[in-house]
Amino acid sequence: MNQNAMKLDFLYENLKRELSRLAPGERFLSVRDIMREYNVSQQMVERALDRFTTEGRLESIPRKGCFIPRPIRNPEAVPPTYMVAVPNWISPDIDEIQSALQQLQPDYPDMRLLLYRFDFRYAIPPELALRTENVKGMLLMPGRVNTLGETDVAALNVFRRHGPLIVLCHHLANFNVPSVGLDDMFAGNCAAHHLYSLGHKKIGILVSEPPSSIIGNRVSGIENYARLHDMEVEVIDCGIQGGETAQEKTYRKFEQVIRRGFDFTALAGISGDSVTGALNACHNCGIAIPDRLSVVVIGNTAVTATCAPPLDTVSVELTEQIRLALEMLSSGHCESRTVQPELVRRNSVTAPDS
């Protein structure tokens, strides 16, 4: 036996003892940790780990590491499932999706509707429990990303080999991936029309989220409607980047707008989550809503109902998106579709001379 083979066997036996101390699901030592502790090459470490993977003692997950495998549940014991995979973050949107699944479950008596949360740091999760949960079709809401690209679509296509998949809240028709999302351009039209119908001719557009095709379409919808109806528009870009606290930066930006003075009579927000930053700036600077400034926003109606005052809202219709996507899964006709928004009036918009 040559020296390298002896080193590999020695490393293998030591790592096997390390494995015995871990429980199913726990993360094993990284390649760098093993190289440093045992003073061996990366190639040798990878060969040892490959042996454990082949034997079923380790499970390698791309970009995450090696883990002790969990016991495989018998798929026959799990009912056929439609999985709705969402980022694991605290959000009213996720709460609405969970509520929608509970509401819609009686419509699918032969299927289980399962909400599955994945690490929000990933645009597309590296793995999903498709076999162990007996998944026959799935909906997936991408994680915190501005725009999905070709790499993300390639990851989606891996899951599509297992069964039909529809992406939620994004538009992927150009990538030939079925998706269901809000008609964001029309949502912008609705917000602008609501203001125009009450006599507003000068409006501000509050861009309080990171750049994305969705945000761009909402802004374009407002601008295009304004252009057709001779409305003056001021775009207030808060400069939000992915991972930043949007409410704080939105507050600072809109406070500057108030301090230097503005002449628009209404504000159209493109996100219900972060518009609260602008509302707080108004409250602290004595700008009464809607007496001094009318506000309409595109967002989750549950969120905007808790604002002070509650805001007129062009709803993102998450429940309707879920309903439509599940109908497509059950019918087997998966395609890219958009949902039309609805305007919810709460008296945060009045005529500019009232």
MOGIMO-V21291 format. One record per helix or strand of 3 or more residues. SS is the DSSP state (H for helix, E for strand). FROM is the first residue (numbers start at 0). TO is the last residue. Records with the same first field share a line. If there is no record, write none. Layout:
BEGIN
SS = FROM-TO  FROM-TO
END
This chain:
BEGIN
H = 2-19  30-37  41-54  74-76  91-106  149-159  172-174  183-196  212-227  245-259  275-283  300-303  317-330
E = 58-60  64-66  80-86  111-117  134-140  163-167  178-181  201-206  231-236  265-268  293-298  311-314  336-338
END
